[in-house]
Amino acid sequence: MTEPLVFRGRDGTVTLTAAALGRLVAHAVEGVDGARLRRPKRGLDVVHADGRTSVSLELSGRYGASLPEVARAVQERVADALARTTGLEVERVDVEIAEVE
């Protein structure tokens, strides 16, 4: 289950809620032609600790698309979005294509 991401600093804390992290990942997935996040509330998990993160997610792929290429593009986009937005090192993005539309 995705937990909030808390950045602690001298002046206080900044918290990215589980919903915000999920939306960040969903937005990255939406940018890949032929991919859709299948079940954002149950099929997405963002785990983070010690400045690193890993993601697992379920996709719905478009019929006729090269599904391995779609999955690789999703991995790249999600990793890039998380690294840029949170500053975390992305260790892995595991993609399961659970449905074809």
Number of C-alpha atoms within 10 A of each C-alpha: 11 17 14 16 18 11 12 10 8 5 6 7 9 11 11 14 14 17 14 13 21 18 13 15 24 19 16 22 25 14 14 18 13 22 23 24 22 19 14 17 13 11 15 22 22 19 14 18 10 7 11 15 20 18 21 15 24 21 25 19 24 16 11 9 13 11 18 12 11 20 23 15 18 28 21 15 20 24 22 16 17 20 15 11 10 17 13 17 18 19 12 15 21 16 18 15 18 14 13 15 10
